[in-house]
Structures are given as structure tokens and as C-alpha cells.
Amino acid sequence: MGGTTLTTEWTIREVLNWTRGYFEDAGIVQPRLEAEILLAHALDVDRLHLYMAPDKPLTSDERSRYRHVVKERRSGTPLQHVIGEVNFYGLRFRVDRRTLIPRSETEELLDQVIKRAPRDRDIRCLDLGTGTGVIAVCMARYLPRAEVIAVDVSPTALSAARENAALNEVGDRIEFIESDWFDQVEGQFDFIATNPPYIRSDELSDLAPEVKDHEPAVALDGGPDGLEKIRQIAAGLQAHLRPDGVVLMEIGHRQGNHAKQILESAGLDDVHVERDIAEKDRFVVGRCPS
């Protein structure tokens, strides 16, 4: 494991302690947590099992499986790709290289939608740039009166989103459309949620290797100033929002003022920037005039 041959029967506790140090040396931010997640994955148990049986020795096959995933993680493969899934808003999603890995900021974006959406009437919701499908799937799961449309320009991303919709038993509640933003989208919506690419092109090379080497550049590259895709989306908002319809967009933490100006210039009302749990500008919200 990690270049070390285990010649003795290591227990769960010993393996986790060893891996924590191994991951610390690699600069992994949460070494103990990731060690536990990977060991639970290799043993096909939940993490609680590790605490209930810390002195249980690993079999040869278990050590071999764990050694494989530890090496893969140490080499820079994202944790979510190693285990092949992520928990998001209480649901399980499969993840791979086809799409961005869903992150906590997008959970906060979805939380904004869920809190604002009425429960007493039918609504139309659009997930623009669906990727893994987390926003569309959660809309369909938690908003039972919502008609949900999921859009992405990438056929492989749409394939991943369809798989996750089926996994969470809402495949029949979502319409998937291959489209470059609004190009193939018809009608108007009560809510549009989107997490567009917003990283400046010249900053892509500065991203952590596990991001730039494993996640699709098309889902990261926001153009020369990081605002190119935000402008493209803003141009279609008035045509695709119902009167009083709301757009909620994730943005870079230094883009609040610019994104606000873009949505105001597109004719939206009540435009404001919301901060994330880390108190950074993270979302721009706007309403279509009634």
C-alpha cells in the first residue's frame, strides 16, 4: 500500500492511521476523512462500521482493494472519481470525467431554489447546464409540482444526467435537451438555475491538478474575463422567464458586481448578490419584470 508491502495483518485502525500520514505528505486537505471514505468504499461498508470494528484485521483481498484506491487518490485522481459517486442534497449521484464534480456551493444554490419555489401551484423549472444533473434531479425530487427541463451542450453530460435521474427514480419527471444554453429551449419558466463556467481562461492552468486534469474544461472555462457565459445566459433570460420568474446563478467570488450589472443590463429587476456559507459572493439572483 502506497509502495509499502504489508507483511502483517493490519487492523482497520492501523490502516487508517498509516493512510492519514501518507495523505498528509501528499498535501491532501482532509487526510483522515478521505482515508475513512476510501476504506469504507474498499470494504463495501459505511463509515460507521469502521468505528464499530477498529481492531478487525483486513484480509489480503481487502488490503489489495484498498491499496489500489489509495494509490489512485495519491496520484491526484479526485476522491469522488475514485469512489465513483457523491452525496448531494441527501441524494446519491454517480460522477466521472464527463461532468464537473458537484460541490457544496451548488447545494447552496439549490437550497435557494427549494426555499423560493411555491408548493401550491404547478411551476416550470430549468436547469441550464445540467452536468451531472444534480439540480434537475433535486428539483424533480423535492418539488413534486415542478415540470423540470435539463439542458446541456454536451451529449456525454446529458447521458450522465439521465443515469442519475434514473438512479434517483425521477427519470420520468425530467425532459433532457441538448442545447447551447437557450438555443433549443422553448417556453418560459418560473425558475432558472444555472452554474455556468466562470473561471477566466488564463486561470485554468492555475487550478489544482485534480480539477484541471480530471474535469471537463468546457464546464470550467468562462472566457477571457470569466463572464462570457454569464453574458450569453443573461441575453436570453427575459425571453425565457415568466413575469416575476427568477434566475439563480452561481458565480465566482470576485464577480458579484460584474454579474449584477450584466443581469441589470439584461432588464431584470431586484438583482442582488447572495453570499455563500464562507461569506463570499457566490450567487446572483434576478427577477423578470411583471
N, C-alpha and C positions, 0 to 999 in steps of 0.2 A: 504494500500500500504506500503510494507516494514514493516508490523506489525502495521501500523497506520490505523485506520478506518477513512475514510473520511466522515464526517458528514455534510459538506457543499459542495456547488458547486465550485470546484476548477477550475480555468481557466488554459488554456494551459501554460501561463507564470508562474503561481504559481506552477503548477505540475513540470515544468522543473526546476525551482529554488529549489524546495524541493528535487528532484531526484539528482540534481548535488551534493548537500551536502551529501546525502545518499551514493552516489557512491564515493565521496571523502573519506568518512570514511572507505570505503571498499578497498581503495587503487587503484581504477580504474584510469588509467592514464589520460584518456580524458573524464571526467565525464559529462561535458555539451554536448559534441558531441554525446556520447553514449545515453544520455537521449533523445536527439532530434531524433536520429535514431530509438530508440525503440518506442517513442511516435508516430512518423510518421508511423511506422510499425503497431502499435496497432490501429491507426485511419485509416489505409489504404489510406494515402495521402503522397505526397512528402514533404520534409523538408521545402520547401518554403512556403507551406500552414501554417506552424506553425508561421512564421513571419508575414503572412498576416492577421492572426486572433488570436493574442496572448491573447485577452480577452474573447475568446469563452469558455464557461463552458463545461466541459466534462460530458457526460451523465453517468448514472450508469453503463451501459454496457461498455462504453469506459473506465471508470475507472477500471472496473473489468479486462478487457483485458490487460490494461497497468500494473495493479498491478501484473498480472501473469508473464509478460515478465520481469519486473523489479526484481521480486523475483528470477526468473530463472538466470538472469545475475548476481545478487548479490551472488548467490550460487556458482559461478565460471564457469558456462557454457559460452563458448566463445560467443561473440556478434554475430558472423556470424552463429553459430548454433542456436541461439535464433531466429534470423530472417530468417534463412534458405537459405541465399544467400549472394553473394558477387559480387561487380562490379570489373572487371579485364580487363584492356586494352580496356575500352569502351564497354565491353560486360557483360552480366549478367550470373552468374553461380550459380546453386544450390549446397549447401555444407551441409555435415552431417558427422557423425563419420566414414564413410567408407574411407575417404581420409584426407590428410593434407589440412588445410585451405590455399588457395593461398595467398602469401604475396608480398609486394612491390618489394622485391629483385628479385622475379621470373618475375615480369613485366619488370624489367631492363634486365634480361636475354633474354626475348622475344624481347625486343627492339633491342638487339644486332643482333638477327636473322633477324628481319624485315629490319634493316638497311643494312645488308650484302647481303641479298638474291637478286639475279638478277631478273629483271622483264621481260626480253626479251627472255627467254627460259624456257622450262619445267625443273623442278627440283624435286628431291625426298627428302623429309624431314622426320626425325624420331624423335618422342617424346618418349624418353626412360624413363619409369617410369612415366606414364602419370597422375596417380592420378585422380583428378577431370577433367582432360582433357583440362586445360586452354591453355597449349602451343599448343597442336594439333589443338584445335578449332580455336585459333587465327591465326595459320599458314594457316589453310584452309580458314579462312575468309579474311585475308589480303594479302595472296599470291595466287592469282587466278590460277597461272600456276603450283602450287605445288601439287605433289602427296604426301599425308600425311599418315604415319603409326604411330599408337599409341600403345605402349606396356606397359603392367603391369603384374606383377606376381600375383596380387590379382584379382580374379573374381569380387569381390564386387566393387573394384575401377574401373574396366572396365565398370561395369554396370553404375556407376555414370558418367563416361566419356561419355558413349553413350547417356545418358539422356541429358547431357549438349550439346553434339553435335546436338542432335535433337532440343533442346531449341533454339540454335543459327542457326538452319537451314543449318547445314553443315554435317549432318549425312551421306549423300551420298558421301562426299568428303574424308572421313577418313576410313581407314581399322584398325580395332582393333584386336590385337593379345595378347593372354595370354602367357607370356613368362618370364622366369627368365633372365632378361637382354637380351642378344643376342641369347639365346638357340634356339628359334623358329623363329628367324628373318632371312630372306633370302635377298640377294642382297646388293647393295651398295647405299650410299646416298650422296647427296651434303651437307646436314646439319644434324647434330645430336645434339639435345638439350636435356639436362638432368639435373634434380635436385635430385641427389641421397641422400640417408640418409648419413649424415656426422657428426652426434653427437657421441661422444665417449660413449660406453656402460655405463661406470661408472659415466657419467654426466647426464644420463637420469633422475635420481631421483632428480636432482637439477633444472630441468625445472619448469616453472610456472605450478601450478595445472591445469589451463585451457588448457595447452598443453599436459602434460603427462597423464592427466585423461580423455581427450576427443579426442585426435588424435592418429591414429594407430602407435604403437611402431615400426612396421616393416618399416614404412616410415621415422623413425627418427634415428634408431639405426645403426650407421656406424661401429660397431665393436669396439674392444679394443682401437684402436688408432683413430677411426673416418674415416679411409681411406680405410677400407676393400672393400666397394662397389665401390669406385673410382678405385681401382686396378682391380676389376673384369671387370668394364666397359672398362678401358684402354686396357686390354688384347684383346678385340675384335674390337678395333677401326680400325686398319689397314685393317682388313678383310671386314669391313662394310662401310668404307669411300671411295668414288671415289677419283681418283687423284685430288689433290687440294681441296678435300672436307674438311669441317670444323666441328669441335666439339666445342660446347659451354656448359660448365658445371658450375653449381652453387656449391660453396664450403663454408666451414666455414671460418670465417675471420682470423683465425690463421693458415690456411692450405695452403696458397698460394705457398710457396717454395716447400713443400712436393708434392702438386698436380702437380706443374710444372715439378718436377723431374720424377714423375710417367708417365706423358704423353711423356716426352722426352725419357724415357727408353722404352716406347712402340713404339718408332720410328717415332713420329710425328715431324714436322718442325714448326718453327715460334711459339713455345709455349710461351705464356705470360699470366700474371695475370692482370685482369682488376679490378678496384675498383668500389664500388657502390656509390650511391649519398652521403653516410655518410663517404666517403673516406676510407672505409675498403676493404681489399682484399676480393673479393666476387665471381669472375668468373675466370676460367682458360680456355684459348682458344688455340686450336692447329689445324694444317693443315696436311692433309695426303700428303706425298711426291708425286710429279707429275711423 
